[in-house]
Amino acid sequence: MKFDIKKIVRPNIEILKAYSSAKDEYTGEANVLLDANENSLGSPLTKWYNRYPDPYQRKVKEKIAFIKQIAPAQIFLGNGSDECIDILYRTFCESGKDNIIICPPTYPMYEVNANINNVEIKSAPLLPNYQLNVAHIEQLVNEQTKIIWICSPNNPTGNSLDRIDIETILNHFNGLVVVDEAYINFSKQKSFAQSLIDYPNLVVLQTLSKAWGLAGLRLGMAFASEEIIGYMNKVKAPYNINMVTQELALVALEEVGQVNDMITHLVDMRVALAEVIESMPYVEKVFPSDTNFLLVKIPNARSLYQFLLSKGIVVRDRSGLENCADSLRITIGNEQENTQLIDAMAEWIEITFPSASV
Ligand SMILES: Cc1ncc(COP(=O)(O)O)c(C=O)c1O
């Protein structure tokens, strides 16, 4: 494979002179800071919030680098991984000219961001077993294909995609292969984050929103070669991660043990919940999950969705997605929430299929 990042990056980004912020130009410890038009009197909050945050989030990256065993220069941080997705489009895809490949059903933001950026979407739907159709993907690739989006474990199907298939694509495609690992911590599969050395065209996305329990903080991560990260840094807003997020992320990243305990607990509850739902009459399938949710196929899924809503339980109806007819995506809750869900499902089944006994 002849991967050349200079052929992938948008020509205007290649020559872009990135904005140089006050915090870029001076990074020392001076005590009279009159360089950034901040409010020198302070703030209504803790004093230091009058200052702009570190534009490159160095301390947070150091900590993530240690946990993930990746060089800090190979890490990009976004306002959620959603920002990483958008920045990848704006860095590498020429509006009205380039195309990308998605493998639906999958995380819809790859498509939304392609549309926002006016980038053509080519679609290679997952096979009926929700695995990649590698031959179809290879057929779709042309000179203008910049990114292949792969979500593993996949949202909304829950399964991990075959590693050999992903490696085949990485080996044969001369554009970027983005492996979105938002749910990797719930899986026993090996992350691709440790394979960056083998694949110059690989970008791995992870997030603090799922296993780390910090969706409200908005911190997403992209891992890739230094060159790719360098281009993404040129495109991002100067202070894209606010100071509160950086501070709290530093605290949270000390708590690997607590997070691992939550993961174990959530995975145990996922296994238990899957067993209970699978044993209910009329449930057609609970798909195997490597995530913190279950995809459940059941007749009249929309009616079950409405019934759950009437009980104050919100799940996601994914029936409208390709190859997902009559399917609800159900996030694993806490014990009490899971019990409420099971009771409500049982009640709905009894009402809807009167001959059924749960
Ligand atoms: C596969 C996948 N990628 C990315 C995201 C976005 O995560 P973040 O909260 O980091 O923006 C989600 C959120 O649900 C997701 O399911």
The ligand as a MOL file (V3000), in Angstrom:
LIG
                    3D

  0  0  0     0  0            999 V3000
M  V30 BEGIN CTAB
M  V30 COUNTS 16 16 0 0 0
M  V30 BEGIN ATOM
M  V30 1 C -20.3000 5.1140 17.8370 0
M  V30 2 C -20.3190 6.4580 18.4500 0
M  V30 3 N -19.3390 7.3180 18.1540 0
M  V30 4 C -19.3120 8.5420 18.6830 0
M  V30 5 C -20.3010 8.9610 19.5470 0
M  V30 6 C -20.2390 10.3750 20.0750 0
M  V30 7 O -19.6300 10.3740 21.2990 0
M  V30 8 P -19.2360 11.7240 22.0420 0
M  V30 9 O -20.1260 11.8260 23.2090 0
M  V30 10 O -17.7990 11.5050 22.4180 0
M  V30 11 O -19.4010 12.8550 21.0690 0
M  V30 12 C -21.3370 8.1090 19.8890 0
M  V30 13 C -22.4080 8.5460 20.7960 0
M  V30 14 O -23.3970 7.9150 21.0310 0
M  V30 15 C -21.3510 6.8210 19.3180 0
M  V30 16 O -22.3330 5.9540 19.5770 0
M  V30 END ATOM
M  V30 BEGIN BOND
M  V30 1 1 1 2
M  V30 2 1 2 3
M  V30 3 2 2 15
M  V30 4 2 3 4
M  V30 5 1 4 5
M  V30 6 1 5 6
M  V30 7 2 5 12
M  V30 8 1 6 7
M  V30 9 1 7 8
M  V30 10 2 8 9
M  V30 11 1 8 10
M  V30 12 1 8 11
M  V30 13 1 12 13
M  V30 14 1 12 15
M  V30 15 2 13 14
M  V30 16 1 15 16
M  V30 END BOND
M  V30 END CTAB
M  END
